Amino acid sequence: MQTGRQAPYADAVDDTRTVLLTVGVEDYFHVGAFEGLIDPAQWGRFERRLRDNLARTFAFLDGLGARATFFVMGWVAERHPELVRGIVERGHEVASQGYGHARIDQMDPETFRADRQRARQAIEAATGRRVLGHRIPHFLKPSTLWALDILAEEGYGYDASVAPRGRDFVDDASRSIHEHRHSGGLRLTEVPVSSLKVGGAVLPVAGGGWFRQFPPAVADLSLRRWFAEDRGPFVMYFHIWELDPEQPRVSAGWLSRVRQYRNLSEMGDRLRAQLAGRRVIPIAEHLGLTQAALAQAAPTAEPAVAAAPAPEGPRQPVSIVVPCYNESATLPFLANTLDDLEARLGARYALRYVFVDDASTDDTAARLDALFGQRPGVQVVRHPQNRGVAGAIHTGIRAADTAVVCSIDCDCTYDPLVLGEMIPKLTDGVDLVTASPYHPDGGVQNVPGWRLGLSKGASALYRGVVGGGLHTYTSCVRVYRREAVADMELADQGFLGVAELLARLVKSGRTVVEHPAVLRSRVFGHSKMKTARAIRGHLGLLARLARE
């Protein structure tokens, strides 16, 4: 196949007041700013704000008398078909943004084709209408224009994935609405995001980030200059999460936080100032595709879901202890994670939960009651004074009424699903199974190198002092034989006590099994550990263990 372009699209409406508005239907955890920090496999665990943010977006557009093209992921359409259907019912266009949020430069052509087919199927099943429009979340580069040939073969009417910037797509033909053709003669209209030419480069001036990050006067000047220089419609976009200043704050680097959160509270007013009084319409309407091609399409039948196999024999009772200290921001994510855990492991284990509020000073206690207080098999225990993470785990172990007790991190830096592999390892003669990111088959993601070095160094010192050959001594994710640890006395109740408990078991000749696991940086909130204090504490504990 060959990629080619014709002259700029000749039938563009010569109305400098027309805006082709596109809206990305994404939640705060889908975004590129958190790429690499949030695992797409865990999207279902996050608090979802799509419903409220769509309602907020509809109200915003209604106030302007505007209609838009909404680019929807197949992931969203599968889980919230009623929300996607509601977009169409309100007179807007629904187009495809692919199934997930994967970068095209991480796909080969066949993977890309399959992803787009899956997304289209999900969206058309939700809306009952043919999808003609498409956008790639991270936009196209000159090296990935092969995707346009595949979209043409798949029957899309247009694509809006070219966002000229820097030296990419600097020629006028690429910056205007134009036709793309490949060797088979198929045609696809390309609708680039609007940009300004500055010297020999181009500046993107039509995205949500442009309007949020720069002063309103800069955005106003760029639009006035664009309308003075270009004859076609202005093609712009924003995302529904950009109208949500109260969205949860993810614990990311400063640059990602700036990208995601800067000026959210002002975004509605800034957009309104640029759109008020203009003719704002969807892309398909401008291209004349609304009546001709957005005809009713038979919704695709959803595949039958196989029933889960019935458990064989009685379920094993297992308690899970969750220490909580000032974790209000994390608890909604934890609640969804435990729902996932119950769905995956509930056929094998009768899961019970012990939440230990370690004298939190935020609204952790109220959120624990709201999220978990009415669930069966749940205990909420409160410390009158803060005792530390090891103390909270020990309280939970003592409060549990099962022979097998697990502990997990409230922030889910280890995926609790790993318990499904760890519990079976607590066989006769084994007293503890511990998660180990430093095991040769384990892993670490997005943890700062200096902190990783300190933790690995501490574990190496423990291994040298107490023996046992373990790679990790500081993980809180464990499976305990309750009788082996319930009456153990620890000198330290904080982070240090987590290592102390394991070290004392090893020194006393108890059997400890290590299970490889992946440690990720926390998504919400911040770590409570004080680094300098932790280093001094570990050195002191090692000295005591060496003398014993």
C-alpha positions, 0 to 999 in steps of 0.5 A: 500500500502507498500513502498519498495526499491530494490537494486541500479539501475543496468543499470546506465551508467558508465560514470563519465562525464554524468550529468542528468540536470533538470531545474525548470520552475518557476518565481520569485514569485513561489519560496519557499523563499517567501512562506507565503508572496505571496499568490498563488491566486495572482500569476497572478498579478505579472510581468512575466519573464518566456519568457525571462528567458526560452530564456536565459536558452536555449541560455545557454544550446545551448552554452554547447551543452546540453539538459535537463529535464524541470520540469513545473507546470500545472499553467504555462502550462495553461497560457503559452502553447506556452512556454512549447511547445517551450521546446519540440521543442528545443529538451528538455524533459518536465516533471511535477512539479505538478499544483502549488507549494504546499507542499506535507505535506499539502496534503492528498493522494487524493488531491495529486492525483487530483493535479498531474492529473490536472497538467499532463492534462495541460502539455500534452495539451500544448506539445502533448506528454505524460509526464513520469517524475515528481518532487515535488517542495519541495522534499520528506521526508521519511514520504511522500514516499506514493506519489510514490505509487500514481505516479506509479498508475498514470503511471509515468515512473520516479520520481526525488523528493528524495533529500538526506540531513542530516539523510534522505535517508542516505543509498546508495540504496536511494542515487542511481537511483533505482526502487520503487515498491508497493504491486500492482507490479507497478514500478517507477524509482526513480532518486535522486538528487546527494549528498555526504556522510559525516560521518553519514549524507549526504550533498546535492551538486547538487542544484542551491542554492549549486552553488550560495551560496558557493564559486566556489572552494567548488562546484568544490571540491564537484563535483570532489569528487562525480565523484571519489566516484560514478559510476552513472550520476550526477543528478543536478538542477537549476531554470530558475530564477537563470539566471535572476539577474534583477528580481524584488526584493520582500520585504522579510526577510533577509534570504529569500533575501539571498536565492533568490538573492545571486550571481544571476549575477554569476550563469551562469558562475558558472554553465558553469564551472561545465557543460562544457565538460560533457555529459549533457542529460535529465533524460528520455534519460538516462533511455531509455524512450525517444523513447519507451514512449515519443510518441505522445499523443492526446492533452486533449481538454480544457474545454469550458469557460462559457461566463460572464453574461451580466450586468443587467442595467447601470453600476455605475460610481466609481472612484478609487484613487491611491496615489503613492510616490516612488512606481516604483517597485510596479507599474507593480504588481499594473497594473496587479492587476487592470486588475484583478479588472476590469475583476471581477468588470467591469460588475457592475461598470464603473471604473475610476482611479485617480493616484496621484504622490506625487512628487516621486523622482524615476521613478514613474512618467515615469512608471505611464505614460507608464503603465496607461497613454493611458488607457481610464478613467485614470487621472494622477495628480502630486503634485509639492511637497510631501504632504503625503498619506492623501493629495494625497488621498484628491487630488484624491477625488477632481479630481474625477467626480463620486459621489462614490470614493474609495481609495486603497494602491498602494502596494496592501497590501489590495487586491483591490477586497475587493472593490466589497464587500465594495461599496454596503455598501455605502447605503443612509445615509452612508458616508464612508466604511472603510476596517478593518483588526482588525475587528473580521472577518478581519485578518493580515498576515506577518506584524511584531508583534511590528508594529501590536501592535502599530497600534492596540493600536492607533486604540483603543485610537481613539475608546476611544476618538472619539467613534464610536466603530470602530476597525481600524482607519488607513486603506487607503482602503475606499469607500467615498461619495465624497460630504461628504469629498471633502471639508474637511480640514485636519491638517495633510496630511500624514499618520496621516491624514488618521486617522484624516479624519475618526475620524472627520467624526465619531465625527461629527455624520456621518455614517461610516461602517466597512468592515472586510479585510485582511492586508498583508505585502507589496511585493515590496518596503518599507513603507514610514512611520516613526514609531517614528514620527507616534507615536508622531503624533497620540498622538498629534492628539488624544490630539487635538480631546479630547479637541475639 
